[in-house]
Amino acid sequence: MLIAIVQIPGIERSKEDAIAAARSSAPTFAKLPGLICKYYLNGANGGGGVYIWKSRADAEAWYNEGWSAMMEKRFGAKPTLTYYDNYVVLDNVQEELRVDGVVE
């Protein structure tokens, strides 16, 4: 699995506006190949998202050459994108520890 964290400085929204924007964009993200989950972020330092991808190739297909410019045009600020490999997940809801997707 791969985790991508996108941060967009300076776009803090009200809770209502953040929820409305997330609802509006959710159908786009629901159709992305390889995207397992997205967490929408909002706070005093800006907004963004935490994305859980099946693979780096899936993530890179979304964060393509024109992605950063498109985001900057849309939000008026250049986003940062950071990738993290994810090998181990502790899931307290499912009461599982998974290593490389396998429950231990």
C-alpha contacts under 8 A as a table, 3 or more apart, distances in Angstrom:
res1	aa1	res2	aa2	distance
1	M	52	I	7.04
1	M	53	W	5.81
1	M	54	K	4.86
1	M	55	S	5.54
1	M	56	R	7.80
1	M	85	D	6.37
1	M	86	N	5.27
1	M	87	Y	6.77
1	M	100	D	7.71
2	L	52	I	5.95
2	L	53	W	5.08
2	L	54	K	6.29
2	L	55	S	5.65
2	L	56	R	6.00
2	L	59	A	7.92
2	L	83	Y	6.93
2	L	84	Y	5.85
2	L	85	D	4.79
2	L	86	N	5.49
3	I	50	V	6.96
3	I	51	Y	5.62
3	I	52	I	4.74
3	I	53	W	6.16
3	I	83	Y	5.78
3	I	84	Y	5.07
3	I	85	D	6.30
3	I	86	N	6.58
4	A	50	V	5.89
4	A	51	Y	5.08
4	A	52	I	6.58
4	A	53	W	7.64
4	A	59	A	7.66
4	A	81	L	6.71
4	A	82	T	5.59
4	A	83	Y	4.57
4	A	84	Y	6.33
5	I	48	G	7.54
5	I	49	G	5.90
5	I	50	V	4.65
5	I	51	Y	6.31
5	I	80	T	7.94
5	I	81	L	5.72
5	I	82	T	5.25
5	I	83	Y	6.57
6	V	48	G	5.11
6	V	49	G	5.21
6	V	50	V	6.45
6	V	79	P	6.49
6	V	80	T	5.61
6	V	81	L	4.70
6	V	82	T	6.68
7	Q	46	G	7.08
7	Q	47	G	5.92
7	Q	48	G	4.48
7	Q	49	G	6.75
7	Q	79	P	5.47
7	Q	80	T	5.25
7	Q	81	L	6.73
8	I	11	I	6.76
8	I	46	G	5.58
8	I	47	G	5.18
8	I	48	G	5.41
8	I	75	F	7.77
8	I	77	A	6.42
8	I	78	K	6.59
8	I	79	P	4.58
8	I	80	T	6.67
9	P	45	N	5.99
9	P	46	G	4.39
9	P	47	G	6.54
9	P	77	A	6.41
9	P	78	K	7.62
9	P	79	P	7.07
10	G	44	A	7.63
10	G	45	N	5.99
10	G	46	G	4.45
10	G	47	G	7.42
10	G	77	A	7.48
11	I	45	N	7.69
11	I	46	G	4.58
11	I	47	G	5.79
11	I	75	F	7.31
12	E	42	N	5.88
12	E	43	G	5.38
12	E	44	A	5.66
12	E	45	N	6.87
12	E	46	G	4.72
12	E	47	G	6.00
13	R	16	E	7.88
13	R	17	D	5.82
13	R	18	A	5.65
13	R	42	N	6.81
13	R	43	G	7.54
14	S	17	D	5.18
14	S	18	A	6.10
15	K	18	A	5.13
15	K	19	I	6.15
16	E	19	I	5.22
16	E	20	A	6.15
17	D	20	A	5.04
17	D	21	A	6.08
18	A	21	A	5.18
18	A	22	A	6.15
18	A	42	N	6.89
19	I	22	A	5.07
19	I	23	R	6.11
20	A	23	R	5.15
20	A	24	S	6.15
21	A	24	S	5.05
21	A	25	S	6.28
22	A	25	S	5.26
22	A	26	A	5.84
22	A	40	Y	6.89
23	R	26	A	5.25
23	R	27	P	7.76
24	S	27	P	7.10
25	S	28	T	5.56
25	S	29	F	6.73
26	A	29	F	5.19
26	A	30	A	5.96
27	P	30	A	5.01
27	P	31	K	6.64
28	T	31	K	5.67
28	T	32	L	6.96
29	F	32	L	5.28
29	F	35	L	7.49
29	F	38	K	7.89
30	A	35	L	7.73
32	L	35	L	5.70
32	L	62	W	7.91
33	P	58	D	6.63
34	G	53	W	5.58
34	G	54	K	5.09
34	G	55	S	6.93
34	G	58	D	5.35
34	G	59	A	7.52
35	L	38	K	7.59
35	L	51	Y	7.19
35	L	52	I	6.13
35	L	53	W	4.61
35	L	54	K	6.41
35	L	58	D	7.34
35	L	59	A	7.62
36	I	51	Y	7.66
36	I	52	I	5.37
36	I	53	W	5.42
36	I	54	K	6.56
37	C	51	Y	5.89
37	C	52	I	5.10
37	C	53	W	7.24
38	K	49	G	6.58
38	K	50	V	5.65
38	K	51	Y	4.50
38	K	52	I	6.29
39	Y	49	G	5.40
39	Y	50	V	4.98
39	Y	51	Y	6.44
40	Y	47	G	7.75
40	Y	48	G	6.19
40	Y	49	G	4.58
40	Y	50	V	6.68
41	L	47	G	5.10
41	L	48	G	4.94
41	L	49	G	5.14
41	L	50	V	7.47
42	N	46	G	6.05
42	N	47	G	4.32
42	N	48	G	6.70
43	G	46	G	5.32
43	G	47	G	6.09
53	W	56	R	7.08
53	W	58	D	6.66
53	W	59	A	6.20
54	K	58	D	6.77
55	S	58	D	5.29
55	S	59	A	6.56
56	R	59	A	5.02
56	R	60	E	6.03
57	A	60	E	5.11
57	A	61	A	6.18
58	D	61	A	5.24
58	D	62	W	6.87
59	A	62	W	5.37
59	A	63	Y	6.18
60	E	63	Y	4.88
60	E	64	N	5.84
61	A	64	N	5.64
62	W	67	W	7.46
63	Y	66	G	7.76
63	Y	67	W	5.35
63	Y	68	S	7.52
64	N	67	W	5.33
65	E	68	S	7.28
66	G	69	A	5.56
66	G	70	M	6.16
67	W	70	M	5.13
67	W	71	M	6.19
68	S	71	M	5.14
68	S	72	E	6.13
68	S	78	K	6.65
68	S	79	P	6.47
69	A	72	E	5.05
69	A	73	K	6.12
69	A	78	K	7.42
70	M	73	K	5.20
70	M	74	R	6.17
71	M	74	R	5.03
71	M	75	F	5.97
71	M	76	G	7.72
71	M	77	A	7.50
71	M	78	K	6.82
71	M	79	P	6.82
72	E	75	F	5.34
72	E	76	G	4.98
72	E	77	A	4.74
72	E	78	K	4.65
72	E	79	P	6.75
73	K	76	G	5.45
73	K	77	A	7.45
75	F	78	K	7.93
86	N	89	V	7.60
86	N	100	D	7.99
87	Y	99	V	5.66
87	Y	100	D	5.01
87	Y	101	G	7.66
88	V	97	L	7.23
88	V	98	R	5.64
88	V	99	V	4.56
88	V	100	D	6.32
88	V	101	G	7.74
89	V	96	E	8.00
89	V	97	L	5.78
89	V	98	R	5.16
89	V	99	V	6.62
90	L	95	E	7.69
90	L	96	E	6.01
90	L	97	L	4.56
90	L	98	R	6.48
91	D	94	Q	5.54
91	D	95	E	5.60
91	D	96	E	5.16
91	D	97	L	6.20
91	D	98	R	7.90
92	N	95	E	4.52
92	N	96	E	6.52
93	V	96	E	7.90
96	E	103	V	6.30
96	E	104	E	7.26
97	L	103	V	5.71
97	L	104	E	5.75
98	R	101	G	5.27
98	R	102	V	4.98
98	R	103	V	4.32
98	R	104	E	5.92
99	V	102	V	5.25
99	V	103	V	6.56
99	V	104	E	7.11
